[in-house]
Amino acid sequence: MRLILHLGPPKTATSFLQNKVFRFLKGIDFLEKGHLETVGYQKGSIRDLRRYLSEEKSWRAITLARAANQYLRHLRQSAHRTVLISNENLTTTEYRLFVSRGSTPSQVANRLHLLAKRGGFEQLDVIIAQRRADHLLASRYAQGAHRQTYFNQTDFDRRLARILRRGADWRHYRWLKNDAAVDKLRSALGSNHVHQFDFDAFQSRPKAEVEKLIAFIDPSQAGLMDRLASVDPDLFLPINDRKLTENTWRLARTEEQIVLSEQTAEALRRTFGF
């Protein structure tokens, strides 16, 4: 059997892919976010997998591995030969970068390697998105405001300054260095088992990027997007990213806005790549 994990991260068109693409794939058991959240103590749940992959402390992750493997063994009961799990919070949440919590790309890569060996699936593949660091940070901060009531412009500026001060080698910020993070996954799982979804290209060429993704999942379903677009002409309209202008975002559940200065944006691009 084959297991495909779509890791997100948040604010990289995950909801679009879940609602407009993955659920229409044929012959694949698609488990979207929230599905099988609780399937019984003996079977484990997707929460066990999420806790295992996102745990910052390695010694704690060891204690969580058994439940994660148990959950994967439960998924092997699927009637289909391929299981696709899409959950942008499997390794992080939209605000974790700003509170310096979570696992590193190396930790996730190593844990996925162990899952591939022990979970009972013959093949484990990963989908992970890339997005330019300045827009990713602003978008994730704006969305994270629904969890953190103190999020505001002053706090945003302070946190970006700390990220720049610590740089790309700081453990939690290594996810912002897209190519380096993907290299860790490919080194652990093999180059052919990791697909890098380009969110920035998706914004300008959505159909082309989705077709590449479908080819990775199942080349035999290459015509899926044409069929869906014929039913829904608005399928490839721009997605809602809380962005008001190139450098302005509205905070979730408020009328407040944050502005990403061009100077800070340029510094982020220099530090983490573009």
Secondary structure, 3 states (H helix, E strand, C coil): CEEEEECCCCCCCHHHHHHHCHHHCCCCEEECCCCCCCCCCCCCCHHHHHHHHHCCCHHHHHHHHHHHHHHHHHHCCCCCCEEEEECCCCCCCCCHHHHCCCCCHHHHHHHHHHHHHHCCCCEEEEEEEECCHHHHHHHHHHHHCCCCCCCCHHHHHHHHHHHHHHCCCCHHHHHHCHHHHHHHHHHHHCHHHEEEEEHHHHHHCHHHHHHHHHHHHCHHHCCHHHHHHHHCCCCCCCCCCCEEECCEEECCCCCCEEECCHHHHHHHHHHHCC
